[in-house]
Amino acid sequence: MLLAIVNLRCSDEILTIIAMVEAGNIFYRPNGKQAEADQKRAKFLQPEGDHLTLLAVYEAWKAKNLSVPWCYENFVQHRSMSKARDVRGQLLTVMDTHELEVVSAGKDRTMMRKAIVAGFLFQVAKRDPHDGYRTFVDNQLVYIHPSNVLFRRQPDWVIYNELVMTTKEYMCEISVIESKWLMELVPGFFKMFNVLTDEVARAYGAQCAEDMKCFLHARAHKLVYGGLMVLIFPVVHPHGTLVSHTVAYLTIHL
């Protein structure tokens, strides 16, 4: 992740975003003041999603000299902001130790989101035409929470930080991304996956390779260990009996 943000020349902003995510809940809504708190929060909301919203909050706080009264006025948790400041300081120390340059992307918000994709590739989800979203790694059905700024927009592709189960499996800390960035940032992975699925499709004796590749993508079990992804394809007889598994190993360079 650190190498990715240096190469994409937006390490300054991404360190802040990582620190804010690690800090936990930033906003609060006290009883009797929910409407006022929501109005204050709305000032920071960014159309690209939660990650840039968190960045906007930190930069506004920094512009006010890390003011405690500013936090109270904007219904922002000072304890969380202080933690974010400390985490960011620790990350800066790591950058310095490894002689990695801290560079600002300025107003290039696209580059910031690309860096997030490079660091969290396997936390990507695509909108399902029938319901919710499907995660990139295990095809799990997930949702955007109704309280999220992106709920009404329902973008085609998003990246998230974690999943939380309540009434449904909801994505937390979401940002809009573009599918072409995936191929741009890790082209080797997609090329190898297509080759592998073509080979397994032939093993199935598929009439239509493209349809079989879609089937395989949905059914493959994907396990990630560091830079190694293991794809396990169930080989099933036409009558439905499990015959064996085809296993493929991919080395992924992020």
Secondary structure by P-SEA (a helix, b strand, c coil): caaaaaaaccaaaaaaaaaaaaaccccccccccaaaaaaaaaaaccccccaaaaaaaaaaaaaacccaaaaaaacccaaaaaaaaaaaaaaaaaaaaacccccccccaaaaaaaaaaaaccccbbbbbccccbbbcccbbbbbcccccccccccccccccccccccccccccbbbbbbaaaaaaacaaaaaaaaaaaaaaaaaaccccaaaaaaaaaacbbbbbcccbbbbbbbbccccccccbbbbbbbbbcc
